[in-house]
Amino acid sequence: MTEKSGESGAAKRERKQVLLRLDPAVHAAMAKWAADNLRSVNAQIEVVLRDALKDAGRDPKAPPLRGQGRPRKKDD
């Protein structure tokens, strides 16, 4: 995004894309867990990875994730 669109470079950081191969049973369990938390599977995997990094004392210097669930609608 550009400055003209109103978003700064820090606010809209480019995200890394990673190909991840999962056992179908693991994916199904992650999908159910994600649905229970109103997240996508991708977001749920990122939450689990961030928690594991934090528990291991390797907390990433990354901006926090948005809260769980759907974003609130803006009042017009």
PDB file with SEQRES, HELIX, SHEET and CRYST1 records, atoms N, CA, C and O in Angstrom:
SEQRES   1 A   76  MET THR GLU LYS SER GLY GLU SER GLY ALA ALA LYS ARG          
SEQRES   2 A   76  GLU ARG LYS GLN VAL LEU LEU ARG LEU ASP PRO ALA VAL          
SEQRES   3 A   76  HIS ALA ALA MET ALA LYS TRP ALA ALA ASP ASN LEU ARG          
SEQRES   4 A   76  SER VAL ASN ALA GLN ILE GLU VAL VAL LEU ARG ASP ALA          
SEQRES   5 A   76  LEU LYS ASP ALA GLY ARG ASP PRO LYS ALA PRO PRO LEU          
SEQRES   6 A   76  ARG GLY GLN GLY ARG PRO ARG LYS LYS ASP ASP                  
HELIX    1 AA1 GLU A    3  SER A    5  5                                   3    
HELIX    2 AA2 PRO A   24  ASP A   36  1                                  13    
HELIX    3 AA3 VAL A   41  ASP A   55  1                                  15    
CRYST1    1.000    1.000    1.000  90.00  90.00  90.00 P 1           1          
ATOM      1  N   MET A   1       0.836  -1.173   0.000  1.00  0.00           N  
ATOM      2  CA  MET A   1       0.000   0.000   0.000  1.00  0.00           C  
ATOM      3  C   MET A   1       0.884   1.240   0.000  1.00  0.00           C  
ATOM      4  O   MET A   1       2.022   1.210   0.469  1.00  0.00           O  
ATOM      5  N   THR A   2       0.365   2.280  -0.510  1.00  0.00           N  
ATOM      6  CA  THR A   2       1.127   3.520  -0.568  1.00  0.00           C  
ATOM      7  C   THR A   2       0.634   4.491   0.480  1.00  0.00           C  
ATOM      8  O   THR A   2      -0.430   4.300   1.071  1.00  0.00           O  
ATOM      9  N   GLU A   3       1.416   5.537   0.708  1.00  0.00           N  
ATOM     10  CA  GLU A   3       1.021   6.568   1.648  1.00  0.00           C  
ATOM     11  C   GLU A   3      -0.268   7.247   1.205  1.00  0.00           C  
ATOM     12  O   GLU A   3      -1.043   7.710   2.041  1.00  0.00           O  
ATOM     13  N   LYS A   4      -0.506   7.310  -0.116  1.00  0.00           N  
ATOM     14  CA  LYS A   4      -1.711   7.961  -0.622  1.00  0.00           C  
ATOM     15  C   LYS A   4      -2.975   7.262  -0.157  1.00  0.00           C  
ATOM     16  O   LYS A   4      -4.012   7.907  -0.003  1.00  0.00           O  
ATOM     17  N   SER A   5      -2.911   5.961   0.068  1.00  0.00           N  
ATOM     18  CA  SER A   5      -4.103   5.225   0.474  1.00  0.00           C  
ATOM     19  C   SER A   5      -4.401   5.396   1.956  1.00  0.00           C  
ATOM     20  O   SER A   5      -5.425   4.918   2.444  1.00  0.00           O  
ATOM     21  N   GLY A   6      -3.501   6.082   2.684  1.00  0.00           N  
ATOM     22  CA  GLY A   6      -3.769   6.352   4.086  1.00  0.00           C  
ATOM     23  C   GLY A   6      -3.168   5.336   5.042  1.00  0.00           C  
ATOM     24  O   GLY A   6      -3.362   5.457   6.251  1.00  0.00           O  
ATOM     25  N   GLU A   7      -2.452   4.348   4.550  1.00  0.00           N  
ATOM     26  CA  GLU A   7      -1.854   3.355   5.432  1.00  0.00           C  
ATOM     27  C   GLU A   7      -0.352   3.478   5.369  1.00  0.00           C  
ATOM     28  O   GLU A   7       0.230   3.552   4.286  1.00  0.00           O  
ATOM     29  N   SER A   8       0.279   3.502   6.534  1.00  0.00           N  
ATOM     30  CA  SER A   8       1.732   3.610   6.568  1.00  0.00           C  
ATOM     31  C   SER A   8       2.363   2.252   6.294  1.00  0.00           C  
ATOM     32  O   SER A   8       1.694   1.222   6.379  1.00  0.00           O  
ATOM     33  N   GLY A   9       3.636   2.253   5.970  1.00  0.00           N  
ATOM     34  CA  GLY A   9       4.348   1.010   5.693  1.00  0.00           C  
ATOM     35  C   GLY A   9       4.392   0.094   6.899  1.00  0.00           C  
ATOM     36  O   GLY A   9       4.302  -1.125   6.750  1.00  0.00           O  
ATOM     37  N   ALA A  10       4.529   0.658   8.101  1.00  0.00           N  
ATOM     38  CA  ALA A  10       4.571  -0.150   9.309  1.00  0.00           C  
ATOM     39  C   ALA A  10       3.211  -0.766   9.616  1.00  0.00           C  
ATOM     40  O   ALA A  10       3.136  -1.880  10.135  1.00  0.00           O  
ATOM     41  N   ALA A  11       2.143  -0.048   9.299  1.00  0.00           N  
ATOM     42  CA  ALA A  11       0.805  -0.552   9.599  1.00  0.00           C  
ATOM     43  C   ALA A  11       0.409  -1.693   8.670  1.00  0.00           C  
ATOM     44  O   ALA A  11      -0.348  -2.576   9.071  1.00  0.00           O  
ATOM     45  N   LYS A  12       0.901  -1.688   7.452  1.00  0.00           N  
ATOM     46  CA  LYS A  12       0.533  -2.722   6.484  1.00  0.00           C  
ATOM     47  C   LYS A  12       1.795  -3.439   6.031  1.00  0.00           C  
ATOM     48  O   LYS A  12       2.237  -3.274   4.895  1.00  0.00           O  
ATOM     49  N   ARG A  13       2.367  -4.229   6.916  1.00  0.00           N  
ATOM     50  CA  ARG A  13       3.599  -4.951   6.647  1.00  0.00           C  
ATOM     51  C   ARG A  13       3.316  -6.135   5.725  1.00  0.00           C  
ATOM     52  O   ARG A  13       2.309  -6.826   5.879  1.00  0.00           O  
ATOM     53  N   GLU A  14       4.204  -6.360   4.776  1.00  0.00           N  
ATOM     54  CA  GLU A  14       4.039  -7.503   3.877  1.00  0.00           C  
ATOM     55  C   GLU A  14       4.240  -8.788   4.665  1.00  0.00           C  
ATOM     56  O   GLU A  14       5.174  -8.888   5.461  1.00  0.00           O  
ATOM     57  N   ARG A  15       3.378  -9.767   4.453  1.00  0.00           N  
ATOM     58  CA  ARG A  15       3.443 -11.020   5.191  1.00  0.00           C  
ATOM     59  C   ARG A  15       4.134 -12.086   4.352  1.00  0.00           C  
ATOM     60  O   ARG A  15       4.001 -12.110   3.129  1.00  0.00           O  
ATOM     61  N   LYS A  16       4.857 -12.949   5.004  1.00  0.00           N  
ATOM     62  CA  LYS A  16       5.542 -14.055   4.343  1.00  0.00           C  
ATOM     63  C   LYS A  16       4.530 -15.139   3.986  1.00  0.00           C  
ATOM     64  O   LYS A  16       3.604 -15.422   4.746  1.00  0.00           O  
ATOM     65  N   GLN A  17       4.724 -15.724   2.838  1.00  0.00           N  
ATOM     66  CA  GLN A  17       3.886 -16.845   2.423  1.00  0.00           C  
ATOM     67  C   GLN A  17       4.698 -18.121   2.573  1.00  0.00           C  
ATOM     68  O   GLN A  17       5.848 -18.190   2.139  1.00  0.00           O  
ATOM     69  N   VAL A  18       4.091 -19.132   3.191  1.00  0.00           N  
ATOM     70  CA  VAL A  18       4.782 -20.388   3.453  1.00  0.00           C  
ATOM     71  C   VAL A  18       3.883 -21.534   3.020  1.00  0.00           C  
ATOM     72  O   VAL A  18       2.705 -21.582   3.373  1.00  0.00           O  
ATOM     73  N   LEU A  19       4.445 -22.445   2.259  1.00  0.00           N  
ATOM     74  CA  LEU A  19       3.714 -23.652   1.897  1.00  0.00           C  
ATOM     75  C   LEU A  19       3.877 -24.639   3.048  1.00  0.00           C  
ATOM     76  O   LEU A  19       5.000 -24.955   3.440  1.00  0.00           O  
ATOM     77  N   LEU A  20       2.778 -25.121   3.585  1.00  0.00           N  
ATOM     78  CA  LEU A  20       2.815 -26.018   4.727  1.00  0.00           C  
ATOM     79  C   LEU A  20       2.035 -27.285   4.391  1.00  0.00           C  
ATOM     80  O   LEU A  20       0.860 -27.225   4.029  1.00  0.00           O  
ATOM     81  N   ARG A  21       2.684 -28.400   4.512  1.00  0.00           N  
ATOM     82  CA  ARG A  21       2.014 -29.675   4.269  1.00  0.00           C  
ATOM     83  C   ARG A  21       1.626 -30.276   5.611  1.00  0.00           C  
ATOM     84  O   ARG A  21       2.472 -30.459   6.486  1.00  0.00           O  
ATOM     85  N   LEU A  22       0.347 -30.581   5.768  1.00  0.00           N  
ATOM     86  CA  LEU A  22      -0.163 -31.142   7.007  1.00  0.00           C  
ATOM     87  C   LEU A  22      -0.861 -32.462   6.752  1.00  0.00           C  
ATOM     88  O   LEU A  22      -1.443 -32.679   5.689  1.00  0.00           O  
ATOM     89  N   ASP A  23      -0.797 -33.327   7.725  1.00  0.00           N  
ATOM     90  CA  ASP A  23      -1.588 -34.543   7.694  1.00  0.00           C  
ATOM     91  C   ASP A  23      -3.059 -34.119   7.697  1.00  0.00           C  
ATOM     92  O   ASP A  23      -3.414 -33.176   8.405  1.00  0.00           O  
ATOM     93  N   PRO A  24      -3.915 -34.781   6.936  1.00  0.00           N  
ATOM     94  CA  PRO A  24      -5.325 -34.389   6.889  1.00  0.00           C  
ATOM     95  C   PRO A  24      -6.004 -34.359   8.264  1.00  0.00           C  
ATOM     96  O   PRO A  24      -6.866 -33.515   8.507  1.00  0.00           O  
ATOM     97  N   ALA A  25      -5.627 -35.261   9.151  1.00  0.00           N  
ATOM     98  CA  ALA A  25      -6.232 -35.274  10.488  1.00  0.00           C  
ATOM     99  C   ALA A  25      -5.793 -34.048  11.293  1.00  0.00           C  
ATOM    100  O   ALA A  25      -6.584 -33.488  12.051  1.00  0.00           O  
ATOM    101  N   VAL A  26      -4.536 -33.634  11.128  1.00  0.00           N  
ATOM    102  CA  VAL A  26      -4.045 -32.437  11.818  1.00  0.00           C  
ATOM    103  C   VAL A  26      -4.760 -31.204  11.272  1.00  0.00           C  
ATOM    104  O   VAL A  26      -5.154 -30.322  12.035  1.00  0.00           O  
ATOM    105  N   HIS A  27      -4.925 -31.145   9.958  1.00  0.00           N  
ATOM    106  CA  HIS A  27      -5.620 -30.004   9.359  1.00  0.00           C  
ATOM    107  C   HIS A  27      -7.072 -29.948   9.837  1.00  0.00           C  
ATOM    108  O   HIS A  27      -7.584 -28.870  10.140  1.00  0.00           O  
ATOM    109  N   ALA A  28      -7.723 -31.083   9.905  1.00  0.00           N  
ATOM    110  CA  ALA A  28      -9.115 -31.116  10.361  1.00  0.00           C  
ATOM    111  C   ALA A  28      -9.225 -30.634  11.809  1.00  0.00           C  
ATOM    112  O   ALA A  28     -10.151 -29.899  12.151  1.00  0.00           O  
ATOM    113  N   ALA A  29      -8.283 -31.047  12.655  1.00  0.00           N  
ATOM    114  CA  ALA A  29      -8.293 -30.606  14.049  1.00  0.00           C  
ATOM    115  C   ALA A  29      -8.042 -29.111  14.140  1.00  0.00           C  
ATOM    116  O   ALA A  29      -8.690 -28.425  14.931  1.00  0.00           O  
ATOM    117  N   MET A  30      -7.100 -28.588  13.336  1.00  0.00           N  
ATOM    118  CA  MET A  30      -6.819 -27.153  13.322  1.00  0.00           C  
ATOM    119  C   MET A  30      -8.030 -26.371  12.806  1.00  0.00           C  
ATOM    120  O   MET A  30      -8.353 -25.307  13.334  1.00  0.00           O  
ATOM    121  N   ALA A  31      -8.695 -26.894  11.783  1.00  0.00           N  
ATOM    122  CA  ALA A  31      -9.869 -26.226  11.219  1.00  0.00           C  
ATOM    123  C   ALA A  31     -10.997 -26.141  12.247  1.00  0.00           C  
ATOM    124  O   ALA A  31     -11.672 -25.116  12.343  1.00  0.00           O  
ATOM    125  N   LYS A  32     -11.203 -27.211  13.012  1.00  0.00           N  
ATOM    126  CA  LYS A  32     -12.240 -27.200  14.047  1.00  0.00           C  
ATOM    127  C   LYS A  32     -11.879 -26.202  15.141  1.00  0.00           C  
ATOM    128  O   LYS A  32     -12.732 -25.438  15.593  1.00  0.00           O  
ATOM    129  N   TRP A  33     -10.622 -26.205  15.567  1.00  0.00           N  
ATOM    130  CA  TRP A  33     -10.148 -25.287  16.604  1.00  0.00           C  
ATOM    131  C   TRP A  33     -10.298 -23.840  16.124  1.00  0.00           C  
ATOM    132  O   TRP A  33     -10.744 -22.970  16.872  1.00  0.00           O  
ATOM    133  N   ALA A  34      -9.923 -23.599  14.877  1.00  0.00           N  
ATOM    134  CA  ALA A  34     -10.035 -22.251  14.305  1.00  0.00           C  
ATOM    135  C   ALA A  34     -11.495 -21.804  14.260  1.00  0.00           C  
ATOM    136  O   ALA A  34     -11.808 -20.666  14.610  1.00  0.00           O  
ATOM    137  N   ALA A  35     -12.371 -22.679  13.840  1.00  0.00           N  
ATOM    138  CA  ALA A  35     -13.803 -22.341  13.771  1.00  0.00           C  
ATOM    139  C   ALA A  35     -14.354 -22.027  15.158  1.00  0.00           C  
ATOM    140  O   ALA A  35     -15.174 -21.121  15.312  1.00  0.00           O  
ATOM    141  N   ASP A  36     -13.908 -22.771  16.166  1.00  0.00           N  
ATOM    142  CA  ASP A  36     -14.354 -22.511  17.540  1.00  0.00           C  
ATOM    143  C   ASP A  36     -13.947 -21.115  18.002  1.00  0.00           C  
ATOM    144  O   ASP A  36     -14.635 -20.506  18.822  1.00  0.00           O  
ATOM    145  N   ASN A  37     -12.817 -20.600  17.473  1.00  0.00           N  
ATOM    146  CA  ASN A  37     -12.310 -19.280  17.847  1.00  0.00           C  
ATOM    147  C   ASN A  37     -12.640 -18.206  16.815  1.00  0.00           C  
ATOM    148  O   ASN A  37     -12.136 -17.086  16.903  1.00  0.00           O  
ATOM    149  N   LEU A  38     -13.483 -18.539  15.839  1.00  0.00           N  
ATOM    150  CA  LEU A  38     -13.858 -17.604  14.765  1.00  0.00           C  
ATOM    151  C   LEU A  38     -12.631 -17.066  14.034  1.00  0.00           C  
ATOM    152  O   LEU A  38     -12.538 -15.870  13.755  1.00  0.00           O  
ATOM    153  N   ARG A  39     -11.701 -17.954  13.729  1.00  0.00           N  
ATOM    154  CA  ARG A  39     -10.493 -17.588  12.986  1.00  0.00           C  
ATOM    155  C   ARG A  39     -10.381 -18.472  11.756  1.00  0.00           C  
ATOM    156  O   ARG A  39     -11.026 -19.516  11.655  1.00  0.00           O  
ATOM    157  N   SER A  40      -9.547 -18.031  10.825  1.00  0.00           N  
ATOM    158  CA  SER A  40      -9.190 -18.890   9.701  1.00  0.00           C  
ATOM    159  C   SER A  40      -8.151 -19.896  10.196  1.00  0.00           C  
ATOM    160  O   SER A  40      -7.540 -19.699  11.246  1.00  0.00           O  
ATOM    161  N   VAL A  41      -7.956 -20.958   9.448  1.00  0.00           N  
ATOM    162  CA  VAL A  41      -6.927 -21.941   9.801  1.00  0.00           C  
ATOM    163  C   VAL A  41      -5.562 -21.250   9.822  1.00  0.00           C  
ATOM    164  O   VAL A  41      -4.754 -21.503  10.715  1.00  0.00           O  
ATOM    165  N   ASN A  42      -5.303 -20.382   8.846  1.00  0.00           N  
ATOM    166  CA  ASN A  42      -4.028 -19.674   8.790  1.00  0.00           C  
ATOM    167  C   ASN A  42      -3.806 -18.839  10.053  1.00  0.00           C  
ATOM    168  O   ASN A  42      -2.721 -18.871  10.633  1.00  0.00           O  
ATOM    169  N   ALA A  43      -4.814 -18.104  10.473  1.00  0.00           N  
ATOM    170  CA  ALA A  43      -4.692 -17.275  11.680  1.00  0.00           C  
ATOM    171  C   ALA A  43      -4.492 -18.140  12.919  1.00  0.00           C  
ATOM    172  O   ALA A  43      -3.722 -17.784  13.810  1.00  0.00           O  
ATOM    173  N   GLN A  44      -5.179 -19.269  12.975  1.00  0.00           N  
ATOM    174  CA  GLN A  44      -5.036 -20.160  14.131  1.00  0.00           C  
ATOM    175  C   GLN A  44      -3.630 -20.731  14.202  1.00  0.00           C  
ATOM    176  O   GLN A  44      -3.050 -20.819  15.284  1.00  0.00           O  
ATOM    177  N   ILE A  45      -3.076 -21.118  13.059  1.00  0.00           N  
ATOM    178  CA  ILE A  45      -1.703 -21.630  13.036  1.00  0.00           C  
ATOM    179  C   ILE A  45      -0.739 -20.555  13.519  1.00  0.00           C  
ATOM    180  O   ILE A  45       0.188 -20.852  14.271  1.00  0.00           O  
ATOM    181  N   GLU A  46      -0.945 -19.308  13.097  1.00  0.00           N  
ATOM    182  CA  GLU A  46      -0.063 -18.226  13.539  1.00  0.00           C  
ATOM    183  C   GLU A  46      -0.181 -18.011  15.046  1.00  0.00           C  
ATOM    184  O   GLU A  46       0.832 -17.778  15.706  1.00  0.00           O  
ATOM    185  N   VAL A  47      -1.387 -18.081  15.608  1.00  0.00           N  
ATOM    186  CA  VAL A  47      -1.570 -17.927  17.047  1.00  0.00           C  
ATOM    187  C   VAL A  47      -0.832 -19.036  17.790  1.00  0.00           C  
ATOM    188  O   VAL A  47      -0.146 -18.771  18.777  1.00  0.00           O  
ATOM    189  N   VAL A  48      -0.967 -20.260  17.330  1.00  0.00           N  
ATOM    190  CA  VAL A  48      -0.306 -21.398  17.982  1.00  0.00           C  
ATOM    191  C   VAL A  48       1.212 -21.245  17.900  1.00  0.00           C  
ATOM    192  O   VAL A  48       1.912 -21.495  18.881  1.00  0.00           O  
ATOM    193  N   LEU A  49       1.725 -20.836  16.742  1.00  0.00           N  
ATOM    194  CA  LEU A  49       3.166 -20.638  16.597  1.00  0.00           C  
ATOM    195  C   LEU A  49       3.676 -19.515  17.493  1.00  0.00           C  
ATOM    196  O   LEU A  49       4.726 -19.651  18.121  1.00  0.00           O  
ATOM    197  N   ARG A  50       2.940 -18.407  17.558  1.00  0.00           N  
ATOM    198  CA  ARG A  50       3.356 -17.291  18.427  1.00  0.00           C  
ATOM    199  C   ARG A  50       3.375 -17.727  19.888  1.00  0.00           C  
ATOM    200  O   ARG A  50       4.300 -17.381  20.623  1.00  0.00           O  
ATOM    201  N   ASP A  51       2.357 -18.487  20.319  1.00  0.00           N  
ATOM    202  CA  ASP A  51       2.320 -18.972  21.702  1.00  0.00           C  
ATOM    203  C   ASP A  51       3.501 -19.892  21.990  1.00  0.00           C  
ATOM    204  O   ASP A  51       4.111 -19.806  23.055  1.00  0.00           O  
ATOM    205  N   ALA A  52       3.822 -20.765  21.051  1.00  0.00           N  
ATOM    206  CA  ALA A  52       4.951 -21.678  21.230  1.00  0.00           C  
ATOM    207  C   ALA A  52       6.269 -20.905  21.308  1.00  0.00           C  
ATOM    208  O   ALA A  52       7.132 -21.234  22.121  1.00  0.00           O  
ATOM    209  N   LEU A  53       6.427 -19.883  20.468  1.00  0.00           N  
ATOM    210  CA  LEU A  53       7.628 -19.058  20.513  1.00  0.00           C  
ATOM    211  C   LEU A  53       7.738 -18.324  21.850  1.00  0.00           C  
ATOM    212  O   LEU A  53       8.819 -18.236  22.432  1.00  0.00           O  
ATOM    213  N   LYS A  54       6.629 -17.809  22.322  1.00  0.00           N  
ATOM    214  CA  LYS A  54       6.624 -17.087  23.597  1.00  0.00           C  
ATOM    215  C   LYS A  54       6.996 -18.027  24.739  1.00  0.00           C  
ATOM    216  O   LYS A  54       7.795 -17.670  25.604  1.00  0.00           O  
ATOM    217  N   ASP A  55       6.418 -19.233  24.742  1.00  0.00           N  
ATOM    218  CA  ASP A  55       6.706 -20.215  25.786  1.00  0.00           C  
ATOM    219  C   ASP A  55       8.171 -20.648  25.766  1.00  0.00           C  
ATOM    220  O   ASP A  55       8.732 -20.989  26.807  1.00  0.00           O  
ATOM    221  N   ALA A  56       8.789 -20.634  24.586  1.00  0.00           N  
ATOM    222  CA  ALA A  56      10.189 -21.028  24.441  1.00  0.00           C  
ATOM    223  C   ALA A  56      11.149 -19.868  24.699  1.00  0.00           C  
ATOM    224  O   ALA A  56      12.365 -20.032  24.594  1.00  0.00           O  
ATOM    225  N   GLY A  57      10.607 -18.699  25.035  1.00  0.00           N  
ATOM    226  CA  GLY A  57      11.457 -17.539  25.278  1.00  0.00           C  
ATOM    227  C   GLY A  57      12.003 -16.929  24.007  1.00  0.00           C  
ATOM    228  O   GLY A  57      13.035 -16.257  24.031  1.00  0.00           O  
ATOM    229  N   ARG A  58      11.328 -17.151  22.905  1.00  0.00           N  
ATOM    230  CA  ARG A  58      11.758 -16.631  21.601  1.00  0.00           C  
ATOM    231  C   ARG A  58      10.675 -15.745  21.001  1.00  0.00           C  
ATOM    232  O   ARG A  58      10.390 -15.810  19.806  1.00  0.00           O  
ATOM    233  N   ASP A  59      10.082 -14.921  21.847  1.00  0.00           N  
ATOM    234  CA  ASP A  59       8.989 -14.044  21.432  1.00  0.00           C  
ATOM    235  C   ASP A  59       9.409 -13.182  20.247  1.00  0.00           C  
ATOM    236  O   ASP A  59      10.405 -12.464  20.335  1.00  0.00           O  
ATOM    237  N   PRO A  60       8.666 -13.239  19.135  1.00  0.00           N  
ATOM    238  CA  PRO A  60       9.050 -12.455  17.957  1.00  0.00           C  
ATOM    239  C   PRO A  60       8.775 -10.967  18.161  1.00  0.00           C  
ATOM    240  O   PRO A  60       7.852 -10.578  18.877  1.00  0.00           O  
ATOM    241  N   LYS A  61       9.587 -10.162  17.525  1.00  0.00           N  
ATOM    242  CA  LYS A  61       9.366  -8.712  17.542  1.00  0.00           C  
ATOM    243  C   LYS A  61       8.417  -8.379  16.400  1.00  0.00           C  
ATOM    244  O   LYS A  61       8.809  -7.773  15.403  1.00  0.00           O  
ATOM    245  N   ALA A  62       7.179  -8.781  16.563  1.00  0.00           N  
ATOM    246  CA  ALA A  62       6.171  -8.594  15.519  1.00  0.00           C  
ATOM    247  C   ALA A  62       4.977  -7.878  16.126  1.00  0.00           C  
ATOM    248  O   ALA A  62       4.721  -8.002  17.324  1.00  0.00           O  
ATOM    249  N   PRO A  63       4.241  -7.129  15.306  1.00  0.00           N  
ATOM    250  CA  PRO A  63       3.051  -6.470  15.835  1.00  0.00           C  
ATOM    251  C   PRO A  63       2.042  -7.508  16.299  1.00  0.00           C  
ATOM    252  O   PRO A  63       1.989  -8.608  15.747  1.00  0.00           O  
ATOM    253  N   PRO A  64       1.243  -7.177  17.301  1.00  0.00           N  
ATOM    254  CA  PRO A  64       0.265  -8.142  17.802  1.00  0.00           C  
ATOM    255  C   PRO A  64      -0.799  -8.447  16.761  1.00  0.00           C  
ATOM    256  O   PRO A  64      -1.088  -7.639  15.880  1.00  0.00           O  
ATOM    257  N   LEU A  65      -1.368  -9.630  16.889  1.00  0.00           N  
ATOM    258  CA  LEU A  65      -2.461 -10.014  16.008  1.00  0.00           C  
ATOM    259  C   LEU A  65      -3.727  -9.297  16.428  1.00  0.00           C  
ATOM    260  O   LEU A  65      -3.870  -8.871  17.574  1.00  0.00           O  
ATOM    261  N   ARG A  66      -4.635  -9.171  15.489  1.00  0.00           N  
ATOM    262  CA  ARG A  66      -5.960  -8.636  15.770  1.00  0.00           C  
ATOM    263  C   ARG A  66      -6.664  -9.612  16.713  1.00  0.00           C  
ATOM    264  O   ARG A  66      -6.363 -10.805  16.694  1.00  0.00           O  
ATOM    265  N   GLY A  67      -7.582  -9.135  17.522  1.00  0.00           N  
ATOM    266  CA  GLY A  67      -8.317  -9.989  18.452  1.00  0.00           C  
ATOM    267  C   GLY A  67      -9.115 -11.065  17.739  1.00  0.00           C  
ATOM    268  O   GLY A  67      -9.330 -10.999  16.529  1.00  0.00           O  
ATOM    269  N   GLN A  68      -9.549 -12.053  18.501  1.00  0.00           N  
ATOM    270  CA  GLN A  68     -10.281 -13.153  17.878  1.00  0.00           C  
ATOM    271  C   GLN A  68     -11.681 -12.734  17.480  1.00  0.00           C  
ATOM    272  O   GLN A  68     -12.247 -11.810  18.062  1.00  0.00           O  
ATOM    273  N   GLY A  69     -12.228 -13.396  16.512  1.00  0.00           N  
ATOM    274  CA  GLY A  69     -13.573 -13.099  16.029  1.00  0.00           C  
ATOM    275  C   GLY A  69     -13.567 -12.136  14.868  1.00  0.00           C  
ATOM    276  O   GLY A  69     -12.516 -11.679  14.418  1.00  0.00           O  
ATOM    277  N   ARG A  70     -14.736 -11.843  14.401  1.00  0.00           N  
ATOM    278  CA  ARG A  70     -14.878 -10.947  13.261  1.00  0.00           C  
ATOM    279  C   ARG A  70     -14.702  -9.496  13.700  1.00  0.00           C  
ATOM    280  O   ARG A  70     -15.060  -9.134  14.820  1.00  0.00           O  
ATOM    281  N   PRO A  71     -14.148  -8.664  12.811  1.00  0.00           N  
ATOM    282  CA  PRO A  71     -14.009  -7.248  13.164  1.00  0.00           C  
ATOM    283  C   PRO A  71     -15.382  -6.587  13.295  1.00  0.00           C  
ATOM    284  O   PRO A  71     -16.344  -6.983  12.637  1.00  0.00           O  
ATOM    285  N   ARG A  72     -15.448  -5.592  14.141  1.00  0.00           N  
ATOM    286  CA  ARG A  72     -16.704  -4.863  14.305  1.00  0.00           C  
ATOM    287  C   ARG A  72     -16.988  -4.023  13.076  1.00  0.00           C  
ATOM    288  O   ARG A  72     -16.072  -3.513  12.429  1.00  0.00           O  
ATOM    289  N   LYS A  73     -18.270  -3.885  12.761  1.00  0.00           N  
ATOM    290  CA  LYS A  73     -18.665  -3.025  11.649  1.00  0.00           C  
ATOM    291  C   LYS A  73     -18.558  -1.580  12.098  1.00  0.00           C  
ATOM    292  O   LYS A  73     -18.914  -1.235  13.224  1.00  0.00           O  
ATOM    293  N   LYS A  74     -18.062  -0.743  11.199  1.00  0.00           N  
ATOM    294  CA  LYS A  74     -17.951   0.670  11.519  1.00  0.00           C  
ATOM    295  C   LYS A  74     -19.312   1.321  11.354  1.00  0.00           C  
ATOM    296  O   LYS A  74     -20.027   1.061  10.386  1.00  0.00           O  
ATOM    297  N   ASP A  75     -19.664   2.178  12.320  1.00  0.00           N  
ATOM    298  CA  ASP A  75     -20.928   2.910  12.238  1.00  0.00           C  
ATOM    299  C   ASP A  75     -20.809   4.019  11.205  1.00  0.00           C  
ATOM    300  O   ASP A  75     -19.819   4.751  11.186  1.00  0.00           O  
ATOM    301  N   ASP A  76     -21.810   4.146  10.350  1.00  0.00           N  
ATOM    302  CA  ASP A  76     -21.784   5.193   9.322  1.00  0.00           C  
ATOM    303  C   ASP A  76     -22.307   6.500   9.835  1.00  0.00           C  
ATOM    304  O   ASP A  76     -22.352   7.482   9.093  1.00  0.00           O  
TER     305      ASP A  76                                                      
END                                                                             
